[in-house]
Amino acid sequence: MTRYKKQDPEITRRKFINVAMGTGAGVGVLSLVSALGSAKPAFRLTPEKAPPIKGDILVHAAADKEGQPIRVSELSEKGVSAWPMGKDKEGNNVIRKGEPNNQLAVYRFERDRYKVPEEGGHAHVVLELNGITADGVVAYSNKCTHAGCAVPNDPNDSTKLFCPCHSGQYDLLQGCKVIGGPPPRSMPQLPIKLENDQLIVTETFVTAPYGFLNEADWETYLEQVKEIIG
């Protein structure tokens, strides 16, 4: 004969309430942690953690050349790793490597090979022609917009990028637009100009980099950066 254990209804109600409250609190904590984790803590900004700022110089990120200005003669279709370097309030050079999205890749193609992105794919952006120097140099954040992985040139086609983490693909000649895989948007372009043989930032990333859910969040963050860094 099967036996059933009779429970006190009041105890059952109390257990249910306690479990529900515990679960609710847990969800609340997780939601708070998620929100804090996804938000960029602009109130903790330092010059090293700021996004690229107008007037910054692109410098080498490789250990053997770190901090040295990148010269056009050093560039090719293979990406050169770079950081933006600016000034602190005292006028000292500051390499902005405290922000992962500032890890850049700089490329050089013949200018007439660039074209406005075609419709289709996961993203459609207009190529910022002012961000490409007369020498055909262009710079992008090197963090995949899907999961933040570094993205090298496609080994089979140097005009494309291929993410080794989840097979995201980008077209360097079409504003680094997505042409395959899961990335939600193009790689963020950094407009630059050539001045006295140095590559100078003319404005910050033209689209939201990895870690921002949308363009509105990115624009809000930039406003906070202006208030703190200036």
Secondary structure, 3 states (H helix, E strand, C coil): CCCCCCCCHHHHHHHHHHHHHHHHHHHHHHHHHHHHHHCCCHHHCCCCCCCCCCCCEEEECCCCCCCCECCHHHCCCCCEEEEEEEECCCCCEEECCCCHHHCEEEEECCHHHCCCCCCCCCCCCCCCHHHCCCCCEEEEECECCCCCCECCEECCEEEEEECCCCCCEEEHHHCCEEEECCCCCCCCECCEEEECCEEEECCCCCCCCCCCCCHHHHHHHHHHHHHHCC
